[in-house]
Amino acid sequence: MGDDLKDFEPWLALWTLVPEGDVMSMPVTRSRLLPVRAGDKAAMLKLAHSADERRGGSIMAWWGGAGAAPILAAQDDALLMVRASGGALVPMVQAGWDEAATAILCEVVARLHASRGSAPPTAPPLDKLFDALIQSADPSLGRARDLAMALLRSPRDLVLLHGDIHHGNVLDFGALGWLAIDPWGLVGERAYDYANIFPNPDLASVTPDRVAARLTQIAQAADLEPARLRSWAHAHAGLSAAWHAQDGTDPATARAMLAILEAG
């Protein structure tokens, strides 16, 4: 095996896995993925790079395949999950099927938030995620910051959140349906899990008409108050802009969302 497979070798041996592709490194989390064959199943072997990523694995295991990719095995930093085998939501949106893609996202989030028979794994509060926005001194983020602080002070419908729902984190698993991957895992108001749908999958999706249509569709599908959902989308856009400022990355999509929401 090559050097890029060296760290995967113990898990390949332990779980009798056969590599079926190249190692992929995730740009933000730096976790690594390897497509493998586990018996007759196409699977993905993930090596987590951080405690947050390891928590995400335990949360996926707790979801038990209901709304998230099924977990086949897990130990230490390693997670073996069923591999997606079908289509993707990004090309669906780009082909003009935004309403259908949004419906799939809403269905998946609802499944993740459904009650289960056991207590969820321990996860940090949603408040911690907003530190970058709340601590930002950028005056252009003032309205988003105020909204975030107000929402976080009076949360409703607390659930275990995925925390990073977007078109690239919900995949087609064939007969298993559309399922989520790569959760962050936070405890907070369930409406937040819909906020990141609005600026995705790309800048072309951020138009006044598209944002308005998604707001109506998501509020109805998720039984959410439209004004509060809009506030969460606004707060999240501000948070995204604050992250871009910290990282020195392009804030165009976040700024476009802010402009639409602040004009309304």
PyMOL commands that set and color helices and strands:
alter all, ss='L'
color gray80, all
select helices_A, chain A and resi 3-14+51-63+89-94+98-113+126-134+139-153+174-176+192-195+203-205+208-222+226-247+252-263
alter helices_A, ss='H'
color red, helices_A
select strands_A, chain A and resi 17-19+24-25+32-38+41-47+71-75+78-82+158-161+170-172+178-180+186-189
alter strands_A, ss='S'
color yellow, strands_A
deselect
rebuild
show_as cartoon
